[in-house]
Amino acid sequence: MAVTVSNTRDEVANPLARAFREAIYAGLVAFGLFVLFIGLRTDQNIRNELVLLQRWGLLAAVVFATALGRFLYVGFVQPAMERAKAEKAKAPAAVAEPGFIRRNFNSIGIGVLLIYPVVVVLLVGFQGSLKWVDNFGIQILIYVMLAWGLNIVVGLAGLLDLGYVAFYAVGAYAYALLGTHFGLSFWILLPAAGIMAAFWGVLLGFPVLRLRGDYLAIVTLAFGEIIRLVLINWRDITNGSAGVSGIPKVSFFGLFTFNVSDPNYISKVLGIAQSGAYYKIFLYYLILALALFTAFVTIRLRRMPVGRAWEALREDEIACRSLGINTTTTKLTAFATGAMFGGFAGAFFAARQGFVSPESFVFIESAIILAIVVLGGMGSLSGIAVAAAVMIGGTEILRELDFLKVLFGPDFTPELYRMLLFGMAMVIVMLWKPRGFVGSREPTAFLRERKAVSGSFTKEGHG
């Protein structure tokens, strides 16, 4: 007994020794993992022969960074967190009033989004704003809308869906095919794409009514792959792997267009200089309106009986049935509603790109959308928006980090490591905030007083 106490006391008294030991272990593990991925690289020479390039300096930098990070975390960060936790436990419980930013976070966020293109244009001009409005504005908002749509299925109804990208593909191809073959307007095809995606959501919902958990995830994953394979092999309709090109652009309700050759081109109607930034800014506000519409409908549905039925189904399906709730209708409405917003996002994606192909709707897209929902906090709209901005914006900003080529050589391409950094960020966030960025939310039904429920009191991060 005395020996055990002595060992524990020595370990607590000398955390730097433990940190140094774990840093060595972390460095060895990093070396074993990355020696074949980073230390060695295969390439072809001028004679088309396979050659092996050695990058021991880059490997040493990665191993050293891993060991140093582990040393700092175990030696300094972890003890500081434990001390703060102990002091917080000793301190008397006090309810702090939320600050101005926290109380008005949603309003401030919407205001920033509304003026974002204007600020970018003022800073870098019309031509310079193309990249920032498109890659960091439109791209992030597409994933925000997709994640909010999936949040209805996963976060509110508790149905694990790994094939959500299928509804995204249905909406995109619905607009692409009907727009190119029949010349219908975007404003007509947008609701049509949503209705068609909702129809496929109901078709998916019927076979999985009796499934839950891992079995439900496997079936939805298979559904997503089936849709992708149909798009590849049904060449007469979808043009196979070649995709559909020449998709018409969105017009402003027929008043003016964004094609230079049209007589009602925006610059001709308004008498302003020609620029391709007009269309990007218009698309930005269009996807912002669609995303806000998704959030508005989600909030309204959560306060209605169907939304409370979703939350009851998420918490306990057996108890939900005992209350007389029709779980069949509840599941189908969740799948149909989430799929509808995925179809809206798909139609917008096709209009923005002007080209769609099956390569845009692979499983990794579903995984990224689901990761955004989990990281943001299932059921939390603001948390999901923050997670999408961090994850998608973080991967996009890697394209701008040209100074890393000075450190790692001119052949270093930061964007190739985006998935590695994405995975590392997911691990860090799950260790730091296991319930997501927003671990608590206010319940839709309450007695006398509305109070936030911590995610630690609910299962699987819901709450």
C-alpha distance (Angstrom), angle and dihedral (degrees) to the residues before:
residue distance angle dihedral
M1 . . .
A2 3.79 . .
V3 3.80 91.9 .
T4 3.81 91.9 53.1
V5 3.78 92.5 51.3
S6 3.79 91.1 47.3
N7 3.82 92.9 51.9
T8 3.78 92.1 48.3
R9 3.78 91.6 47.5
D10 3.81 92.4 50.0
E11 3.80 91.1 49.6
V12 3.77 92.4 50.8
A13 3.79 93.3 43.4
N14 3.79 94.4 51.3
P15 3.82 108.8 37.8
L16 3.81 92.0 157.7
A17 3.81 91.2 65.9
R18 3.80 90.1 52.9
A19 3.80 90.3 45.4
F20 3.81 91.4 51.3
R21 3.81 91.1 49.3
E22 3.82 93.5 49.0
A23 3.81 90.4 45.4
I24 3.80 89.3 58.2
Y25 3.81 90.7 49.1
A26 3.82 91.2 48.5
G27 3.80 91.2 49.3
L28 3.80 91.5 51.3
V29 3.80 91.9 48.6
A30 3.82 91.1 48.1
F31 3.80 90.4 49.5
G32 3.81 91.5 51.7
L33 3.79 92.7 47.5
F34 3.80 99.2 44.8
V35 3.80 104.5 32.2
L36 3.81 91.9 93.4
F37 3.82 96.1 34.9
I38 3.79 101.0 44.2
G39 3.81 108.0 10.7
L40 3.81 94.1 53.5
R41 3.77 128.4 37.7
T42 3.80 130.2 -178.5
D43 3.79 120.1 -139.3
Q44 3.81 141.6 156.8
N45 3.77 126.4 -109.8
I46 3.79 128.0 -147.3
R47 3.83 90.8 -82.6
N48 3.81 91.2 55.7
E49 3.80 90.9 -109.2
L50 3.78 123.5 145.1
V51 3.80 111.7 -110.6
L52 3.79 131.2 -177.8
L53 3.80 117.6 -131.7
Q54 3.79 119.7 -158.7
R55 3.80 119.8 -142.5
W56 3.79 102.4 175.6
G57 3.80 93.1 148.2
L58 3.81 92.5 58.4
L59 3.82 90.4 45.3
A60 3.81 90.8 50.8
A61 3.81 90.5 50.9
V62 3.81 92.0 51.5
V63 3.81 93.1 46.6
F64 3.81 91.8 47.2
A65 3.81 92.0 48.1
T66 3.82 90.5 50.2
A67 3.81 93.3 48.8
L68 3.80 92.2 45.2
G69 3.80 92.1 49.4
R70 3.78 91.7 50.4
F71 3.81 91.5 47.3
L72 3.80 92.9 51.6
Y73 3.79 92.8 45.3
V74 3.81 96.6 49.2
G75 3.80 96.3 36.4
F76 3.79 101.4 42.5
V77 3.81 116.3 0.7
Q78 3.80 98.5 49.0
P79 3.84 95.4 47.8
A80 3.80 90.2 47.2
M81 3.81 90.8 51.6
E82 3.81 91.2 48.8
R83 3.80 91.6 49.9
A84 3.80 91.4 48.6
K85 3.79 90.4 48.8
A86 3.80 91.7 50.1
E87 3.80 92.1 48.8
K88 3.79 90.7 48.2
A89 3.81 90.3 51.8
K90 3.81 91.3 51.3
A91 3.80 94.5 46.3
P92 3.83 117.3 88.8
A93 3.77 115.5 -100.9
A94 3.79 111.4 -97.4
V95 3.76 128.9 178.0
A96 3.80 108.4 -136.1
E97 3.75 119.9 -155.6
P98 3.81 112.2 -119.8
G99 3.78 115.3 -108.8
F100 3.78 127.3 -116.1
I101 3.81 94.6 -93.3
R102 3.78 93.6 48.6
R103 3.79 93.5 47.0
N104 3.82 92.4 49.0
F105 3.80 99.2 30.9
N106 3.81 95.3 123.5
S107 3.80 94.2 46.9
I108 3.80 92.1 47.3
G109 3.79 90.8 48.3
I110 3.80 93.1 51.3
G111 3.80 90.4 47.5
V112 3.80 91.8 51.8
L113 3.80 90.9 49.1
L114 3.81 91.7 50.7
I115 3.81 94.7 53.5
Y116 3.83 96.6 36.1
P117 3.85 97.0 97.1
V118 3.79 91.3 44.5
V119 3.81 92.1 52.5
V120 3.80 92.2 46.2
V121 3.81 92.3 50.4
L122 3.81 91.2 49.1
L123 3.81 91.3 50.2
V124 3.82 103.0 42.2
G125 3.82 105.4 11.0
F126 3.79 130.0 -118.9
Q127 3.79 98.0 -62.6
G128 3.79 94.0 42.9
S129 3.79 91.1 50.4
L130 3.83 93.8 63.0
K131 3.79 93.2 84.4
W132 3.79 96.7 42.9
V133 3.79 96.6 44.8
D134 3.81 93.9 44.1
N135 3.82 104.7 37.7
F136 3.79 99.6 31.0
G137 3.80 100.5 29.0
I138 3.78 112.3 30.7
Q139 3.81 95.2 30.9
I140 3.81 93.5 52.6
L141 3.81 93.6 44.6
I142 3.82 91.3 52.3
Y143 3.80 90.0 57.1
V144 3.81 91.0 43.4
M145 3.80 89.8 56.0
L146 3.81 92.5 45.0
A147 3.79 91.6 48.5
W148 3.81 92.0 48.3
G149 3.81 89.0 51.5
L150 3.81 92.1 49.4
N151 3.80 88.9 45.5
I152 3.80 88.7 68.8
V153 3.80 90.5 58.8
V154 3.81 100.0 36.3
G155 3.79 105.9 22.7
L156 3.81 100.9 38.3
A157 3.82 105.2 24.7
G158 3.82 95.9 31.0
L159 3.84 94.2 -131.8
L160 3.80 111.2 143.3
D161 3.81 106.3 -135.4
L162 3.82 118.3 -174.2
G163 3.80 95.7 169.0
Y164 3.79 100.9 60.0
V165 3.80 91.0 123.9
A166 3.81 87.5 71.6
F167 3.82 91.2 71.8
Y168 3.79 88.7 46.1
A169 3.82 88.0 55.4
V170 3.81 93.4 46.2
G171 3.80 91.5 54.6
A172 3.79 93.0 45.9
Y173 3.80 95.1 49.1
A174 3.81 92.4 42.2
Y175 3.79 90.6 59.4
A176 3.81 94.2 38.4
L177 3.81 96.1 51.5
L178 3.79 98.4 38.7
G179 3.79 92.4 42.7
T180 3.81 95.8 49.8
H181 3.82 98.2 40.0
F182 3.80 101.8 37.0
G183 3.81 102.0 22.0
L184 3.79 94.1 -129.9
S185 3.78 120.3 167.6
F186 3.79 123.0 -100.9
W187 3.80 90.9 -122.0
I188 3.81 89.9 58.9
L189 3.78 95.5 42.6
L190 3.82 95.5 46.1
P191 3.83 94.4 72.2
A192 3.81 89.4 36.6
A193 3.81 90.6 56.5
G194 3.81 90.5 48.7
I195 3.81 92.3 49.4
M196 3.79 91.7 47.8
A197 3.81 91.9 49.5
A198 3.82 90.1 47.6
F199 3.82 88.8 52.4
W200 3.80 90.3 54.4
G201 3.79 88.6 46.2
V202 3.81 89.3 58.2
L203 3.82 90.1 47.1
L204 3.78 88.8 53.9
G205 3.79 91.9 45.4
F206 3.79 97.1 57.2
P207 3.86 97.8 61.4
V208 3.82 93.0 45.9
L209 3.81 99.3 47.9
R210 3.79 92.0 109.8
L211 3.80 95.9 39.5
R212 3.79 128.8 91.4
G213 3.77 140.0 166.9
D214 3.81 117.6 2.5
Y215 3.81 94.1 -1.0
L216 3.78 91.4 55.6
A217 3.81 90.5 48.6
I218 3.82 91.7 52.2
V219 3.81 93.5 49.7
T220 3.81 93.6 47.8
L221 3.80 89.8 47.4
A222 3.81 89.3 53.3
F223 3.81 90.3 48.8
G224 3.78 91.2 55.4
E225 3.80 91.4 50.1
I226 3.82 91.8 47.2
I227 3.81 91.2 55.3
R228 3.81 91.2 48.6
L229 3.82 92.6 49.3
V230 3.80 91.1 47.7
L231 3.80 89.5 54.0
I232 3.81 90.0 51.3
N233 3.82 98.4 45.8
W234 3.81 102.3 35.8
R235 3.79 91.1 79.7
D236 3.80 96.7 160.5
I237 3.79 90.6 64.7
T238 3.81 108.2 21.3
N239 3.83 99.0 30.1
G240 3.80 89.2 -123.9
S241 3.78 120.4 -117.6
A242 3.82 90.6 -13.2
G243 3.80 89.3 72.4
V244 3.78 129.4 -157.3
S245 3.80 119.5 -61.9
G246 3.77 135.0 -179.7
I247 3.80 93.4 51.7
P248 3.83 109.0 173.7
K249 3.77 119.8 -110.6
V250 3.76 125.2 -116.9
S251 3.80 116.9 -95.5
F252 3.78 126.1 -154.7
F253 3.82 95.7 -103.0
G254 3.81 89.4 -60.1
L255 3.81 93.4 -64.0
F256 3.81 93.7 107.1
T257 3.80 136.5 -10.8
F258 3.79 137.2 -146.9
N259 3.83 98.0 -126.5
V260 3.80 112.0 107.8
S261 3.82 92.7 -145.3
D262 3.81 94.5 56.2
P263 3.82 117.7 98.0
N264 3.82 90.6 -132.7
Y265 3.81 94.8 51.7
I266 3.80 110.5 152.6
S267 3.79 95.5 -114.0
K268 3.82 91.2 50.7
V269 3.80 93.2 48.0
L270 3.80 96.7 44.9
G271 3.79 96.6 31.7
I272 3.82 96.1 -124.0
A273 3.79 133.3 132.9
Q274 3.80 119.4 -79.8
S275 3.80 116.8 -101.2
G276 3.79 136.9 154.6
A277 3.80 89.4 -138.8
Y278 3.82 91.7 78.8
Y279 3.79 91.8 70.7
K280 3.81 93.5 46.8
I281 3.80 92.1 49.7
F282 3.80 90.2 47.8
L283 3.82 90.5 50.6
Y284 3.80 89.7 48.3
Y285 3.79 93.1 57.0
L286 3.81 90.5 42.0
I287 3.82 94.1 55.9
L288 3.81 89.3 41.9
A289 3.81 89.3 55.7
L290 3.82 91.0 47.3
A291 3.81 91.6 49.0
L292 3.81 92.4 48.8
F293 3.80 89.1 47.8
T294 3.82 88.5 53.3
A295 3.79 90.9 50.9
F296 3.82 92.4 46.5
V297 3.81 93.3 51.0
T298 3.81 91.7 45.6
I299 3.80 92.6 51.8
R300 3.80 92.1 47.1
L301 3.80 93.3 47.4
R302 3.81 91.8 49.4
R303 3.80 89.7 58.7
M304 3.80 92.5 49.2
P305 3.81 125.5 79.6
V306 3.79 91.6 -100.0
G307 3.81 91.3 56.7
R308 3.79 92.1 49.5
A309 3.79 88.4 48.4
W310 3.82 88.9 54.7
E311 3.80 91.0 52.5
A312 3.81 91.6 46.6
L313 3.81 89.7 50.7
R314 3.79 90.1 49.9
E315 3.79 94.4 52.3
D316 3.82 99.9 43.1
E317 3.79 126.0 -11.7
I318 3.81 94.1 -166.8
A319 3.79 92.3 52.4
C320 3.79 88.4 45.1
R321 3.81 90.6 57.5
S322 3.79 92.1 45.2
L323 3.81 88.4 58.6
G324 3.79 89.9 58.7
I325 3.81 96.3 -106.4
N326 3.79 114.6 150.5
T327 3.81 100.6 -124.3
T328 3.81 92.1 -171.5
T329 3.79 93.0 60.5
T330 3.79 91.2 40.2
K331 3.80 93.7 55.0
L332 3.80 93.9 43.7
T333 3.81 92.9 50.2
A334 3.82 90.1 50.1
F335 3.81 92.9 50.6
A336 3.81 93.0 43.5
T337 3.81 95.1 47.6
G338 3.80 94.6 46.2
A339 3.81 91.1 45.3
M340 3.81 91.4 50.3
F341 3.79 92.3 59.2
G342 3.80 89.3 45.7
G343 3.81 87.9 54.8
F344 3.81 91.2 50.8
A345 3.80 90.1 52.1
G346 3.81 90.7 47.3
A347 3.81 92.8 53.0
F348 3.79 90.1 49.9
F349 3.82 90.6 47.8
A350 3.81 91.2 53.9
A351 3.82 91.7 48.7
R352 3.79 91.5 48.1
Q353 3.82 96.4 47.5
G354 3.79 99.1 36.7
F355 3.81 86.2 -147.2
V356 3.81 134.2 64.0
S357 3.80 131.3 -172.4
P358 3.82 135.2 167.6
E359 3.82 90.2 -103.4
S360 3.80 88.8 73.9
F361 3.81 92.7 61.4
V362 3.78 105.8 52.5
F363 3.81 126.1 139.0
I364 3.81 93.8 -95.9
E365 3.82 88.3 69.2
S366 3.80 90.8 58.3
A367 3.79 89.7 46.9
I368 3.82 92.2 51.8
I369 3.81 92.7 48.3
L370 3.80 91.6 48.4
A371 3.81 90.5 47.1
I372 3.81 89.9 53.6
V373 3.81 90.4 52.2
V374 3.81 92.7 49.0
L375 3.80 95.2 43.4
G376 3.78 93.1 47.7
G377 3.80 93.5 48.4
M378 3.78 121.3 -92.4
G379 3.78 109.4 -97.4
S380 3.82 95.0 18.5
L381 3.80 116.2 110.6
S382 3.80 96.1 -172.0
G383 3.80 92.7 46.7
I384 3.81 91.7 50.8
A385 3.81 90.9 50.2
V386 3.81 90.7 52.1
A387 3.81 91.2 47.5
A388 3.82 91.5 50.8
A389 3.80 91.6 49.2
V390 3.80 91.8 49.3
M391 3.80 97.9 43.2
I392 3.81 101.9 37.9
G393 3.79 94.8 33.5
G394 3.81 90.2 46.7
T395 3.80 92.6 54.1
E396 3.81 91.6 45.7
I397 3.79 93.4 50.2
L398 3.81 89.7 58.6
R399 3.80 86.9 76.7
E400 3.80 88.4 64.1
L401 3.81 97.0 51.6
D402 3.80 97.1 95.7
F403 3.80 91.6 146.0
L404 3.82 88.4 74.8
K405 3.80 88.0 72.3
V406 3.79 87.7 67.5
L407 3.80 89.8 58.2
F408 3.82 100.9 38.9
G409 3.81 102.3 26.7
P410 3.81 136.0 -90.8
D411 3.83 92.5 -77.6
F412 3.79 92.8 60.1
T413 3.81 112.6 113.0
P414 3.82 111.5 -168.5
E415 3.81 95.1 -164.3
L416 3.82 90.7 64.6
Y417 3.80 88.8 66.2
R418 3.79 95.3 51.3
M419 3.81 94.6 106.0
L420 3.82 90.9 48.4
L421 3.79 90.8 52.0
F422 3.81 90.0 42.6
G423 3.81 90.0 56.2
M424 3.79 92.7 45.8
A425 3.81 90.3 50.5
M426 3.81 90.4 51.1
V427 3.81 91.6 52.1
I428 3.81 92.3 47.9
V429 3.81 93.7 47.9
M430 3.80 92.7 47.2
L431 3.81 90.2 51.5
W432 3.80 93.1 45.1
K433 3.81 99.1 37.8
P434 3.84 108.8 14.7
R435 3.82 91.4 178.3
G436 3.80 93.6 51.8
F437 3.78 132.4 -101.2
V438 3.81 90.0 -54.7
G439 3.79 107.6 39.4
S440 3.79 97.5 175.8
R441 3.78 137.0 41.3
E442 3.76 139.1 177.7
P443 3.82 114.8 -95.1
T444 3.80 119.5 -118.3
A445 3.81 91.4 -133.0
F446 3.79 121.4 43.7
L447 3.80 141.3 160.3
R448 3.83 117.9 -119.9
E449 3.80 94.8 -40.2
R450 3.80 133.3 41.0
K451 3.81 111.6 -131.6
A452 3.78 131.2 174.5
V453 3.81 113.4 -110.2
S454 3.78 115.3 -140.8
G455 3.78 117.0 -126.4
S456 3.81 89.8 -129.8
F457 3.81 89.2 72.0
T458 3.76 94.3 56.9
K459 3.75 133.3 62.1
E460 3.80 126.9 -103.9
G461 3.78 94.4 6.5
H462 3.79 95.9 -63.3
G463 3.74 118.3 136.9
